[in-house]
Amino acid sequence: MMKTIVAPTDFSPSSLNALNYAADLAAGMQAELVLLNVVQLPVSVSEVPMTESVFEALVDEAKEELEEVGRKLAHRTAGKIKIVKELVVGSVGRQLEEICAFKKPVAVVMGMKEGADLGRFLLGSNTLSAVRHLHFPVLVVPEHAIFHGIGRIGLACDTMDIGNTLPVHFLEELMTSYSPQIDIIHICSSEEEESFAKKNSLLSADNPLMKFHPQFHFLPKQQIDAGITQFARQHNLDFLIVFPKKHDLLELLDKKQSKRIIANTNIPVLSIV
C-alpha cells in the first residue's frame, strides 16, 4: 500500500499552512497526500432551520475551495505526488476515523492557530475529537511553521518503556527519506532515575529506539518547558515527538508548559496516542 499522509482542512489560515507543510513532507517521502474536508450536517440552532438549497450551496462552495487548494498544492510540489481530494458530509471526528482506518496513514497533519493552548485544542476541537482513538501519529503544525526538511527530531518522554507506542514505521520512513538525527530527551524525576535511565538506555539492546542510533539527553522534570524550548532552539529541531506516560496524550499536553513550548519554538509537535 502506498504511503499516505492525511491532512484535514477547514480552509482557515492555520489549516492551509498545515496543508503546505503536509505537501512538502509528502513530497520528500514520496507519499500520497489526502486532503479531507468535512461538511458537517446542519444543526438548527434557531427557529429557522437551514434549507436544503442553502446546504447544497455550502457543499458546492467547499468543493470549489478543495479543488483550488488541490491545484495550488500540485503546483507547489511540481506534480511529484498524488493528491487525493475527499469531501464528505457528516461528523468530523467520525469521518476522520473512517478515512484513517481505510488509508492507514503514516501521519495525520493538522494546523493549530497561533496562541492556542495545545491541550485545549486537542480537547475542544471538533476536528480532533477522535484523535485519542485514531492510533496514528498526529503532527500538529503551528500557524507560522514552515517546512525546511527534517534534519533533527526531538523525542521527549518520561519513561524508557515506550516500545508499544513508538511510531517505528513513521520513523523508518523519515530515516529513509531525510536521514534525520534523533535526540531522545528523557524527563527524569530524580538523579537516581536519571542514573538508572542512562545505564539502561545506553546498554539495553532491546530498546527499540537503538535501531535509529539516537543521542540521549536528560532533563529534570521541573525544567521541562524551559529545558525543551532551549534544547529545540540550540539543536534546531524540526519537530518534537511526545509520548505522554501511560499512553495518556493529554497528561502532558494539558499543562501550561506545552503552550509555552509551542509558542517559543514554533515547531510542529508529533503526538503519539
WOQUIDA-V209469 format. One record per residue. RES is the residue in one letter. PHI is phi in whole degrees, 0 to 359 (* if undefined). D_LAST is the distance of its C-alpha to the last C-alpha in Angstrom with 2 decimals. Layout:
RES|PHI|D_LAST  RES|PHI|D_LAST
This chain:
M|*|23.13  M|295|23.06  K|299|20.14  T|224|18.71  I|242|17.02  V|259|16.49  A|229|17.59  P|291|18.09  T|214|21.06  D|242|23.22  F|71|25.76  S|285|25.35  P|304|26.06  S|294|22.53  S|292|21.39  L|293|24.28  N|296|23.60  A|295|20.07  L|295|21.84  N|300|24.20  Y|298|21.49  A|298|19.79  A|295|23.29  D|297|24.20  L|297|21.08  A|296|21.76  A|297|25.40  G|291|24.79  M|266|22.61  Q|54|25.04  A|252|22.34  E|288|22.93  L|247|21.81  V|254|21.17  L|269|22.06  L|241|21.00  N|238|22.95  V|248|22.86  V|271|26.07  Q|286|25.34  L|301|27.92  P|295|30.51  V|239|30.55  S|289|33.86  V|247|33.74  S|217|37.49  E|284|40.59  V|252|40.66  P|288|37.99  M|289|36.94  T|281|39.37  E|297|38.57  S|294|40.23  V|294|38.19  F|296|34.92  E|297|36.16  A|294|37.03  L|296|33.49  V|295|32.21  D|298|34.91  E|296|34.09  A|296|30.40  K|300|31.59  E|297|33.85  E|296|31.26  L|294|28.80  E|296|31.69  E|296|32.69  V|298|29.26  G|300|29.17  R|296|32.63  K|296|31.76  L|288|28.75  A|296|30.93  H|294|33.54  R|298|31.08  T|263|29.97  A|55|33.57  G|67|32.67  K|280|30.89  I|236|27.84  K|277|27.60  I|245|26.45  V|252|25.73  K|252|26.12  E|242|24.67  L|245|26.03  V|230|25.27  V|246|26.23  G|149|24.18  S|278|21.06  V|301|18.69  G|300|15.49  R|295|17.16  Q|294|18.52  L|294|15.33  E|301|13.85  E|294|17.17  I|290|17.60  C|290|14.27  A|296|15.20  F|279|18.58  K|275|18.02  K|49|14.97  P|291|14.49  V|288|13.70  A|195|12.03  V|249|12.22  V|249|14.33  M|224|15.05  G|268|17.61  M|228|17.82  K|296|21.28  E|302|23.00  G|87|22.93  A|287|20.02  D|278|17.89  L|300|14.30  G|297|13.04  R|292|15.66  F|301|15.05  L|291|11.59  L|283|13.23  G|264|16.51  S|287|16.32  N|299|17.33  T|299|15.83  L|256|12.28  S|296|12.88  A|254|10.96  V|302|7.85  R|297|5.90  H|247|7.73  L|286|7.96  H|62|6.06  F|229|7.48  P|301|7.32  V|243|8.45  L|262|11.46  V|265|12.99  V|253|16.71  P|301|19.19  E|301|22.30  H|249|24.62  A|288|22.57  I|237|24.48  F|284|23.58  H|237|25.74  G|91|24.36  I|238|21.82  G|257|23.86  R|209|21.69  I|238|18.00  G|260|16.88  L|237|13.99  A|262|13.69  C|210|12.65  D|245|14.46  T|204|14.71  M|277|15.99  D|271|14.43  I|241|11.28  G|302|12.74  N|285|10.50  T|249|7.34  L|297|9.84  P|280|10.04  V|304|13.69  H|298|14.86  F|295|13.90  L|296|15.43  E|297|18.38  E|295|18.99  L|294|19.04  M|296|21.36  T|293|23.60  S|274|23.91  Y|235|23.96  S|51|24.34  P|282|22.52  Q|279|22.79  I|249|19.60  D|249|19.79  I|270|17.84  I|256|18.04  H|268|17.90  I|274|18.03  C|249|20.77  S|277|22.19  S|206|25.62  E|294|27.97  E|296|27.91  E|293|24.17  E|297|24.60  S|299|27.50  F|295|25.69  A|296|22.67  K|300|25.18  K|297|27.10  N|285|24.36  S|290|22.27  L|274|25.48  L|256|27.14  S|278|24.57  A|285|24.91  D|278|22.10  N|298|19.49  P|296|17.49  L|284|17.49  M|297|21.30  K|295|21.75  F|264|20.83  H|50|23.49  P|281|21.59  Q|257|23.34  F|257|22.31  H|226|22.69  F|233|22.60  L|229|22.20  P|299|23.32  K|301|20.80  Q|288|23.38  Q|248|23.47  I|300|19.82  D|287|20.42  A|294|23.83  G|295|23.03  I|291|20.08  T|300|22.04  Q|296|25.11  F|297|23.43  A|300|21.93  R|288|25.44  Q|295|27.40  H|255|25.51  N|51|24.98  L|295|21.26  D|271|20.30  F|198|16.68  L|244|14.35  I|256|11.03  V|240|9.13  F|238|7.43  P|301|7.94  K|299|10.00  K|63|9.64  H|63|5.85  D|258|6.68  L|305|5.44  L|277|8.99  E|301|10.81  L|269|11.43  L|286|11.41  D|285|13.78  K|280|16.39  K|295|19.24  Q|302|18.62  S|297|15.83  K|296|18.39  R|291|21.00  I|298|19.01  I|295|18.38  A|295|21.96  N|275|23.63  T|251|22.15  N|54|21.52  I|246|19.09  P|296|15.94  V|239|12.54  L|265|9.85  S|258|6.37  I|251|3.81  V|284|0.00
